[in-house]
Amino acid sequence: MGQLEDRVAVVTGAGAGIGAGIAKVFAAEGARVIVAERNAEDGRAVAAEIGDAARFVPTDVRDKSQVEAMVAAAVDTWGTIDILVNNAWGGGRISRVEAKSPEQMAHGMDVGFYGPLWAMLAAHPTMKANGYGRIINMCSLNGVNAHMGTLEYNTAKEALRAATRTAAREWAPTGITANVICPAAKSKSFFQVMGEHPELLAAADASNPMGRIGDVETDIAPVALFLASEGSRYVTGNTLFADGGGHINGSSWAPDLD
């Protein structure tokens, strides 16, 4: 039996990158997985690759009703929700603090904070009734280290970290754990940024203590697997840095914002 045998998981942004890696590893460990993804082509492809243990649910996390429907789909299909991974992110553009528009900031908060919060609230009643739940929120070194150029992303992710810790404290007596992963991974969004700022690609690897940015499936997903498993039952309110040590001394590189 796998570590997640008979568990039901919802993973947002599961059509590519970190989310896809987590969904595949969870399924390989016995979980049934809702592949929640805004891009239908990507979401269907990942669900098809996983097979019968996966269902694709089109989800734009900016829409509260779609987030609630995503959680309802897990309960309707498999009777419960045991694990929630809030991973989705989309959009954003590197620019200075003073260049950020209200629309950019609102987008960052909708995708990076409110969407995950709505998902947590939607999952909470079932998890509380079961006396079991694993909430895993993907945050970022960008916020912890205050990387330049990504104010909306940094702000949303740090707000989510605070919300995760608060939920962990309040929900601990109910059997629900809530933790954060701050990854360093060559994900879809990573390559989008590097496409705009190619000067950062070599610098990102070189600045990492292990000399490389991580792989979504072999470096990041196993950390999520631990937090989703029975082995993490006494771990809550924590931030795990799956980053090759990148958080130790902060970021030594910066984009050319001019």
C-alpha positions in Angstrom: 0.0 0.0 0.0 1.1 3.5 -0.8 1.4 6.3 1.8 -1.8 7.9 0.6 -3.9 4.8 0.0 -7.7 5.6 0.0 -7.0 9.3 0.5 -8.7 12.0 -1.7 -6.6 15.0 -2.7 -7.4 18.3 -4.5 -4.4 20.0 -6.2 -4.8 23.4 -7.8 -2.7 24.4 -10.7 -2.2 20.7 -11.4 -1.9 21.0 -15.2 1.8 21.8 -15.2 4.9 22.3 -13.1 4.8 21.7 -9.4 1.1 21.0 -9.3 1.4 18.3 -11.9 4.4 16.7 -10.2 2.5 16.6 -6.9 -0.7 15.2 -8.5 1.3 12.4 -10.1 3.3 11.5 -7.0 0.1 11.5 -4.9 -1.6 9.2 -7.3 1.4 6.9 -7.4 1.1 6.6 -3.6 -2.5 5.5 -3.7 -4.5 8.8 -3.6 -7.4 9.8 -5.8 -6.8 13.3 -7.2 -8.8 16.2 -8.4 -6.7 17.9 -11.0 -7.9 21.5 -10.7 -6.6 23.6 -13.5 -7.7 26.7 -15.5 -6.1 25.5 -18.7 -8.4 22.7 -19.9 -5.9 21.1 -22.3 -3.2 20.9 -19.6 -5.6 19.7 -17.0 -7.0 16.9 -19.1 -3.6 15.8 -20.2 -2.4 15.4 -16.6 -5.6 13.6 -15.5 -5.3 11.3 -18.5 -1.7 10.5 -17.7 -2.6 9.6 -14.2 -5.6 7.5 -15.3 -8.6 6.3 -13.3 -7.3 7.8 -10.0 -7.7 11.3 -11.4 -10.5 13.7 -12.4 -10.0 17.0 -14.2 -12.1 19.9 -12.8 -11.8 23.2 -14.7 -11.0 25.8 -12.0 -10.1 29.4 -12.0 -9.1 30.1 -8.4 -10.1 33.8 -8.8 -13.7 32.7 -8.9 -15.0 31.7 -5.5 -17.8 29.6 -6.9 -15.4 27.6 -9.0 -13.2 26.9 -6.0 -16.1 25.7 -4.0 -17.2 23.5 -6.9 -13.7 22.0 -7.1 -13.9 20.9 -3.5 -17.5 19.7 -4.0 -16.4 17.6 -7.0 -14.0 15.7 -4.7 -16.7 15.0 -2.2 -19.3 14.1 -4.8 -16.9 11.8 -6.7 -15.1 10.0 -3.9 -17.1 10.9 -0.8 -14.6 13.2 1.0 -11.6 15.5 0.8 -8.5 14.6 2.9 -5.7 16.6 1.3 -5.8 20.1 -0.2 -2.8 21.5 -2.1 -3.1 25.2 -3.0 -0.5 25.6 -5.8 -2.2 27.6 -8.6 -0.5 30.8 -9.8 -0.9 32.7 -13.1 0.1 36.0 -14.6 2.3 38.7 -13.1 5.1 40.7 -14.6 8.4 41.7 -13.2 8.5 45.5 -12.5 9.4 47.9 -9.8 7.1 48.6 -6.8 6.2 52.0 -8.1 5.1 50.6 -11.4 2.6 48.1 -10.0 -1.0 48.9 -10.9 -4.0 48.3 -8.7 -5.1 45.6 -11.2 -1.8 43.7 -10.8 -2.0 43.8 -7.1 -5.6 42.7 -7.1 -4.8 39.8 -9.4 -1.9 38.7 -7.2 -4.1 38.7 -4.1 -7.0 36.9 -5.9 -4.9 34.1 -7.2 -2.3 33.8 -4.5 -4.3 34.5 -1.3 -8.1 34.6 -1.7 -8.3 31.5 -3.9 -6.4 29.4 -1.4 -8.3 30.8 1.5 -11.7 30.0 -0.2 -10.4 26.4 -0.9 -9.4 26.0 2.8 -12.8 27.3 4.0 -14.6 25.0 1.5 -12.6 21.9 2.6 -12.8 22.7 6.3 -16.3 21.3 7.2 -15.6 17.9 5.7 -12.1 17.7 7.2 -13.4 18.7 10.6 -16.2 16.1 10.5 -13.7 13.4 9.6 -11.2 14.5 12.2 -8.5 14.5 9.6 -7.1 16.9 7.1 -3.9 18.0 5.4 -3.6 21.5 4.0 -0.5 22.3 2.0 0.0 25.8 0.7 2.7 26.5 -1.8 4.3 29.9 -0.9 7.6 31.3 -2.1 11.1 32.4 -1.3 10.2 35.5 -3.3 8.2 36.7 -0.3 10.6 35.4 2.4 13.6 37.0 0.7 11.8 40.0 -0.7 12.9 39.3 -4.3 12.8 42.4 -6.5 10.2 42.9 -9.2 7.4 40.7 -7.9 5.5 42.8 -5.3 2.1 41.3 -6.0 3.4 37.7 -5.8 5.5 38.4 -2.7 2.6 40.1 -0.9 0.1 37.4 -1.7 2.4 34.5 -0.7 3.3 36.1 2.6 -0.3 36.8 3.4 -1.0 33.1 2.7 1.8 32.0 5.0 0.2 34.1 7.8 -3.2 32.6 7.1 -1.8 29.1 7.1 -0.2 29.6 10.5 -3.5 31.0 11.9 -5.6 28.2 10.5 -3.0 25.7 11.9 -3.4 27.1 15.3 -7.2 27.3 15.3 -7.8 23.9 13.6 -5.1 21.9 15.4 -7.6 20.3 17.9 -9.8 19.0 15.0 -7.1 16.8 13.4 -6.4 19.2 10.5 -2.8 20.2 9.9 -1.8 23.2 7.7 1.7 23.8 6.4 3.6 25.8 3.8 6.2 24.7 1.3 8.5 27.4 -0.2 10.1 25.6 -3.2 12.8 26.4 -5.6 11.8 24.6 -8.8 12.1 24.8 -12.5 8.4 25.1 -13.0 6.3 26.5 -15.8 6.2 29.9 -14.1 10.0 29.8 -13.5 10.7 29.4 -17.2 8.2 32.2 -18.0 10.1 34.6 -15.9 13.5 33.4 -17.2 12.2 33.8 -20.7 11.8 37.5 -20.0 15.0 37.8 -18.1 17.5 35.2 -19.5 20.3 36.8 -17.5 18.8 35.2 -14.4 18.8 31.6 -15.5 22.5 30.8 -14.9 22.5 33.1 -11.8 19.7 31.2 -10.3 21.5 27.9 -10.5 24.8 29.4 -9.5 23.4 31.2 -6.4 21.8 28.0 -5.0 24.0 26.2 -2.4 23.4 22.9 -4.1 24.2 24.4 -7.5 20.8 23.8 -9.1 17.2 24.7 -9.0 15.0 21.7 -8.1 12.9 19.3 -10.1 9.2 19.5 -9.5 8.6 15.8 -9.3 11.7 14.4 -7.6 12.6 17.4 -5.4 9.4 19.2 -4.5 6.6 16.6 -4.7 8.2 14.3 -2.1 8.1 17.1 0.5 4.4 17.6 -0.3 3.9 13.8 0.0 5.4 13.9 3.5 3.1 16.7 4.6 0.1 14.8 3.1 1.0 11.5 4.8 0.3 10.1 8.3 4.0 10.7 9.0 3.4 14.4 9.4 0.5 14.2 11.8 2.4 16.1 14.5 3.6 18.8 12.1 1.5 21.9 11.7 2.0 25.7 11.2 5.4 25.1 9.6 7.2 26.5 6.6 9.4 23.9 4.8 12.0 25.2 2.5 12.4 22.8 -0.4 15.0 24.9 -2.0 18.5 23.4 -1.9 19.4 25.8 0.9 18.5 28.9 -1.0 16.7 30.5 1.9 19.8 30.4 4.1 21.5 33.6 2.9 18.8 35.0 0.7 18.9 36.0 -2.9 22.2 37.2 -4.4 20.8 37.9 -7.9 18.5 40.7 -9.1 16.8 41.3 -12.4 17.5 44.4 -14.5 14.3 46.3 -13.9 15.2 49.2 -16.2 
